[in-house]
């Protein structure tokens, strides 16, 4: 048990700031909503004189309400920029368990969370390389010949770099994926025209795979499973729209090709 | 031999995805193994049964179960392992062929491919759901004993 006790209203505020910060870090890095809810509730109800802890988490923000000596505190936090960093989810999850089971003061907890939030992920170019490797190996997995590895690697590498440059304009996930699929399939066609690749279909399939909304799919299923059908539905729709965006991007390029314009 | 090659390809693809999603360093290799194993199961089952939907279900079930097991072993959230591992099963190829048939005005084939994509996506969801229920039941059973 955590032996630091809540003494006054200021401590309640500190505790809820801590819980909110933990929840925000998890949510904005792509955690499932039920996990965020668990974490917030766990942090708040670890103190003995805090009662009636309730949180309501959706994909784009959350409410937290708790009772201290008959007084009810309610907070609302809006979370907007959702990126993906599985490591931060894991670290905050670990932290919340440590916070409950060990003697960590509120100030020290806040400092640890701050450190977790500022941990740099993998360097940008390693991530881009990872995404491009995905594409290369996928074209092999779907039955492409070894010569197809390089063109699909290059196609997704270039489009990932362009997407990274575009990311500062804060386009929505739909436009992002559309542009990604469009560029990848365009580059794949050029690669085949230049004679680097053999099977156009395998190259395109491989080079769009890095756009697949893996996190939305997993989270929507797991959220629905744990009874959180609201977030489950919204993430499911995000996954479907992403798939549609990819299909549109590829479809336009294929259409142009069938008309002989490329 | 071809299964071994497929395992290798999907192993590296899953590792690439784990890096792309910023997974913790010591979880990258295990999630690669789980992704590779599930794709290999899909590949074997597809060559035996000739049914993409059932094969996808089995693959997704394996990812889910391995994800929960690895989550206990490495003390990390299960999503860290499931998210990269599920990606090889996502019907990207079906999506592409649906679109290419639509563009070629080959609507009958497009409907065939599109339906298959839809049911493969449903099979992924079912696979994860069943594996979650499966592991939860085992855990409850163990706690009772």
Interface residues (C-beta under 8 A of the other chain):
Chain A: X30 X31 X32 X35 X84 X85 X86 X87 X88 X89 X90 X91 X93 X94 X121 X122 X126 X127 X129 X130 X131 X132 X133 X134 X137 X138 X140 X141 X142 X201 X204 X205 X208 X209 X210 X212 X214 X215 X217 X218 X219 X221 X222 X225 X243 X246 X247 X250 X251 X254 X255 X258
Chain B: X6 X9 X10 X12 X13 X15 X16 X17 X18 X19 X20 X21 X22 X23 X24 X25 X27 X39 X75 X76 X77 X78 X79 X80 X82 X83 X84 X86 X87 X88 X90 X92 X93 X95 X96 X97 X98 X99 X100 X102 X103 X104 X121 X124 X125 X128 X129 X132
